[in-house]
Structures are given as structure tokens and as C-alpha cells.
Amino acid sequence: MTDAVHPTESALEAATWWTRGKAAIIDALIFFGALIAPMVLTIIGFVVAWDENRDEFDFTAASVLVVIVGLGLAVAVVVWGGWLFGYRQGVTGTTPGKRRLRIRLVDAETGEAPGGAKGVGRWLVPGLIGGVQGFGNVIQLIDILWPLWDSKNQRLIDKVLKTRVVVGLPSDGTDDGPAPPVSPIS
């Protein structure tokens, strides 16, 4: 195989920490925006069930149904998030935020998209570690800040899974249309 088919690790330009951060903010807004409706439904179910006179919950069939629908939709959003920001990122190398900022996730050795399993691991493991209060939060913060002083701009999870975030979209032969306008903020 030639270097033109599989670019070497050094041939890929690493995305900056700020660009990766902006992509992560876009992705977080999409994910948490999708969680708003399920959470509102769940809260409404609990508010309707609250009996002020007795200071306790008095669930009716309707309030239980609203809570179950809200929680079910929340689970569906989390599964959808795992697919979009995990599996699909691993298969295509991009998320909505990464596509917008024209960066992508690649396997550090081949320069190709790393695959669904690595994408899910890259999405799931930092969230699980961050869920451990105290020490897990410190590890997650270090993981997020690591590209600031790393020579390859990799997070810790990128080092573990041997992935990188690089500049440029994958060339799949499709035309995305005109380039987006240049951001006045960057």
C-alpha cells in the first residue's frame, strides 16, 4: 500500500483544542436539546402527582403514564446519542459538530475512520468515568484538557483507543455543497 492510500500519522494535521471544543459544544447542544422534551414530560408527571395537602406523591394512572413516557423517551435519546455520537462517529469519523468545523476522527495508524466499536468506546468510557464523583471527575477534566499540552493534540481516550482528531472531512465522493461561511469568532 502506498502512503497516498493510507497517510502516515505525521501527514495528518491535528485539529486544535479550540476547534475540538467548539465541535463538542455543538454536539452537546444537540444532545441536551433532544433531552429537553423527555425531561419536561417526566417533571410534569411528578408535579401532577404531588399532593400538597399530604406532602407526598399520589400517582394516578395518567401521571404514571406521563412519567413512563418521559423516561422512555429519555432512554431513547441516550441510545440515539450513542448511535450518533458514538457508533456513527466511529464509522464515518464525524459528528454534526465535527462536520460543521470540518474535522474528523481517524485511526492513528491508518488515517481511516476507526470503526463503530472505537467510536462507542470513545463516547461511552469518558462519560462512565466522569460519572464517578470526585476522582472520576478529575480524570475526565484531565482527559478534556490533555490536548493542550500533547504534541499530537490527543485526549487520553484517544491515546488508549489509538485515534486522533484531524483537520479535513473524509473524501467519500459526495458534494456537501459550498463551504460554510468563515466564523468571525475563530
Secondary structure, DSSP 8 states (H G I E B T S, - for coil): --TTTS--GGGS-B--HHHHHHHHHHHHHHHHHHHHHHHHHHHHHHHHHEETTTTEE---HHHHHHHHHHHHHHHHHHHHHHIIIIIHHHHHS--HHHHHTTEEEEETTTSS---HHHHHHHHHHHHHHHTSTTHHHHHHHHHHHGGGT-TT---HHHHHHTEEEEES----S----S-----S--
